[in-house]
Amino acid sequence: MTDPVDDNTHYRWNTFYFNKEDKRILVPKRARWFGYTFNFAQPGTYLLIAVLLFCLFMFSRKA
């Protein structure tokens, strides 16, 4: 069984992973040694990005 991440049809602009059937928010990149990427088809992805940006903003204000 192949990982859906390896299927090029699940990428928008050949960069952003977008697969509604894959319930994972973080998925391994096609080149596994490059780490992970977001599944932009899942609503939780946008919440996670918003929380991360909020934390970065709050910590940058204290410097």
N, C-alpha and C positions, 0 to 999 in steps of 0.2 A: 504494500500500500504506500503510495507516495503522499507526501505532505502537500496540502493545497498551496502552500507558500511557493512551491516550485513551479506552479502553473502560471504562465505569463498572462493569461486572460483575467487574473484577479488583480492586476495592477492598472492604475490610472496613470496616464502619462509615463508609463514604464517606471514609475518611482513610488507611488503611494499604493500600499496594499489595501484592497477594498473587497471584502468577501463576507456577505451577509450570513452565509451558512457556517462560517468559522466563528465560533463564539469567543475565541481568545481575544483579549485586548492587546497583549504584547505577543508578537510572533517572531520566530527567528527569521533573520534576513535570508535571502536566497544564498548568499555566500555566508555560511554559518559563522565563520570566524570574525565577521564584522559586527556581530551582536544581534540586537533585536530592533524591531520596528513596530509601529502601531497598526492596528487593523482599523482603518477609518470608517468601516461600515458599522461599527459598534458604538452606541451612544456613550458608553462608559469611557471610551477613548477621549472624547472631548471634555468630559468631567476631569479625567486624570490630567490632561494637558492644562486645563484651567487651574487646578490645584497646584500643579508644579510652577506655573507662571506666577500665581499669587504668592507662593512661598519665595520664589526668587525676588519678586518685587519687595516683599516685606523685609527680607534679609539684606537687600541692597540699600534700603533706607537707613539701616542702623550704622552703616559704614561712614 
